[in-house]
Amino acid sequence: MELPTWKTINHACIVFEAGNSKEYLTGDWRSMRPEREDAKCVKCGECWMYCPDAAIYQDEQGYYAVDYDYCKGCGICARECKHGAITMVEESE
């Protein structure tokens, strides 16, 4: 069976509504979570830039916080933080 190309696919199967991912809380399967240490954070935004799930946002003080409803615990933010301000901890802690 030959699969259709993106030009010939039945468009009734495609989701066109932007922002519908807010309906799906994807952080439920996380086993590790990122935690920020304010004393080390320089508010550079690298964690926000590299987060593949857009689960990081800037809070009122300018720090970058994690929206745990959508964070899957991949650890990319911790790996990319050049200042060591983010560490991954077990979800049960």
C-alpha positions as CSV (number, residue, x, y, z in Angstrom):
1,M,0.0,0.0,0.0
2,E,1.4,3.4,-1.0
3,L,1.0,6.2,1.6
4,P,-0.4,9.5,0.4
5,T,1.9,12.5,0.2
6,W,1.2,15.6,2.3
7,K,-0.3,17.3,-0.8
8,T,-2.8,14.5,-1.4
9,I,-3.7,13.5,2.2
10,N,-7.3,13.8,3.3
11,H,-7.3,17.2,5.1
12,A,-10.2,16.0,7.3
13,C,-7.6,14.1,9.3
14,I,-5.4,17.1,10.0
15,V,-5.7,19.3,13.1
16,F,-5.7,22.9,12.0
17,E,-6.6,24.6,15.3
18,A,-3.6,26.2,16.8
19,G,-2.9,25.8,20.5
20,N,-5.0,22.7,21.1
21,S,-2.1,21.0,22.9
22,K,-3.1,22.9,26.0
23,E,-5.9,20.4,26.4
24,Y,-3.5,17.5,26.8
25,L,-1.4,17.6,30.1
26,T,1.7,15.7,29.0
27,G,3.7,16.0,32.2
28,D,1.9,13.1,33.8
29,W,4.4,10.5,32.6
30,R,7.5,12.4,33.9
31,S,9.8,10.5,36.3
32,M,12.4,13.4,36.7
33,R,11.6,17.1,37.0
34,P,13.9,20.2,36.6
35,E,14.4,22.4,39.6
36,R,16.0,25.9,39.4
37,E,18.3,27.3,42.0
38,D,17.7,31.1,42.0
39,A,21.2,31.9,43.3
40,K,22.8,30.5,40.2
41,C,20.2,31.6,37.6
42,V,21.3,34.7,35.6
43,K,17.9,34.8,33.7
44,C,19.6,34.2,30.3
45,G,16.7,32.2,28.9
46,E,18.7,29.3,27.5
47,C,16.4,26.8,29.2
48,W,13.4,28.5,27.6
49,M,15.0,28.5,24.2
50,Y,15.9,24.8,24.2
51,C,12.8,23.4,25.8
52,P,11.2,21.1,23.2
53,D,7.8,21.3,24.9
54,A,7.5,25.0,25.5
55,A,7.0,24.2,29.1
56,I,9.2,27.0,30.4
57,Y,8.0,30.6,30.8
58,Q,9.3,33.8,32.3
59,D,7.8,34.7,35.7
60,E,7.2,38.1,37.2
61,Q,10.8,38.4,38.6
62,G,12.3,37.5,35.2
63,Y,13.3,34.0,36.2
64,Y,12.4,31.1,33.9
65,A,9.9,28.7,35.6
66,V,8.7,25.3,34.5
67,D,5.1,24.5,33.8
68,Y,4.9,21.0,35.2
69,D,1.6,20.3,33.5
70,Y,3.5,20.1,30.2
71,C,7.2,19.3,31.2
72,K,8.1,15.7,30.3
73,G,11.3,15.7,32.3
74,C,13.6,15.3,29.3
75,G,16.5,17.2,31.0
76,I,17.4,19.3,28.1
77,C,17.0,22.5,30.1
78,A,19.4,21.3,32.8
79,R,21.9,20.1,30.2
80,E,21.9,23.5,28.3
81,C,22.1,25.6,31.5
82,K,25.7,26.9,31.4
83,H,25.4,28.2,35.0
84,G,24.3,24.9,36.6
85,A,21.1,26.5,37.9
86,I,18.9,23.6,36.9
87,T,19.1,20.1,38.2
88,M,17.0,17.1,37.5
89,V,15.5,15.4,40.6
90,E,13.3,12.4,41.0
91,E,9.6,13.2,40.7
92,S,8.9,11.6,44.1
93,E,11.2,14.0,45.9
